[in-house]
Structure formats: structure tokens, C-alpha cells
Amino acid sequence: MKKTLFVVGAGKGLGNAVARMFAEHDFRVVLMCRNAERLTEYRNALRAQGMDVETQVADAADQSALAASLREAVQRYGVPDVLFYNVGTTTADADLAENMNAEIMRQRYAGDVLGAYTCIQEMNCEAFRQKQGAVLITGGGLSLYPSADYLPLSMDKAALRAMVLALHPVLKEQGIYLGSVQVCGLIGGSEKYMPDNIAELFWNLYQGRSEIEIVY
């Protein structure tokens, strides 16, 4: 029976690159994001390449809705073997300079950090433990090198990294692997940071199941 990957934060960049990487290793993939039309586009493109792909609408910034979407996906496709969390608002603060406020920062935190926590909570079940499931998370170099130009994202990536470091040993005792890649460059901005290259790092992280993070 095929293993299953849930991708929370599907997209033309890293999200779909990780989906392709795991599909090429005979995983069935369930793509998730909040835009149903884009999900259909992504699914059709990957199916055209011969990959086993399904979709599920999910809003990572709405925790009750995200939990419900994950449960619905589990009912439809079964408990996954791997969940990949790839959510982060990368808009520069200058683009919202006149409107940046605490409410926007709260909204960013909900999607960038709380969504990942909700996914971990939902996956922390007996069936996922029996599968020796894995949760993989896209971190960012801003967690290590914060910038005032990307203040909410810097804060969120730092919180996300702290969560992974804190929960990794706890989940390991339960048979669940939690790890992240700290991407220290613009995804797609250079050959090094092309999505397929980063996707390979996530595959290696999953295969090894020992490193808490890769700083790249």
C-alpha cells in the first residue's frame, strides 16, 4: 500500500516541489491550501505527470477550520505517513508600512505558527504513532538572522523553530519524527535555493529521521 503525504501550504514553489519529490518515491499526495481553484490547477498538473494526487481545502490561519479539514482529509484518505507544513507570509513590511499593526501581526502568527501547532496536535494520535509518522516544517533563515524589514516573519520563524526544537524530543519518545529545514535564502532566487533542491533536503530529513533541523 502506498504511503501518504499531506502538504499543508501547497503552491507552485516549494510546496509542490516537495509533493513531486515524495510522489516520485511512490507516495500518494494530498495537497492543501485555502484556494480551491489553485488546488485543482496543481492537482491536474501533477496528475499529468503520472502522480497520485488528491486535494483538500484548508485554511492554516483558522485553527478550528484547519483541524476540521485535516480530520476530513483523514476520513477520505486515511492517516498520513508524513505531513509537510509549508506556510509563511513573506510580504515585506514596507509593502504594508501604512497599515502594519498588531492585528496584522496576530493574523500572520496564526498562519505561520499556530497552524503548524494545530497540525502537530492533530497528527499526535495512535494511528500516526503506529505508522512512525513524520511532521516536516519549512523554517526560515529569519529565525536565525532576524530583519526589521520582515519583522512579523522573523518573529514567527523564530517561534516556529523554538516549537520544533522543544517538541522534537517529546514526540520522538512517542515514535513521531518532527524536523525542519531552515531555508536561509529566497526560494527560487538562485540555483542553490531552487525548490527541487530544497525538496530533496526534506526527503533526506525524512529518510534519516535523526536531525532536528537542516540549516541551508
Secondary structure, 3 states (H helix, E strand, C coil): CCEEEEEECCCCCHHHHHHHHHHHCCEEEEEEECCHHHHHHHHHHHHCCCCCEEEEECCCCCHHHHHHHHHHHHHHHCCCCEEEECCCCCCCHHHHCCCCCHHHHHHHHHHHHHHHHHHHHHHCCHHHHHCCCEEEEEEEHHHCCCCHHHHHHHHHHHHHHHHHHHHHHHHHCCCCEEEEEEECCCCCCCCCCCHHHHHHHHHHHHHHCCCCEEEC
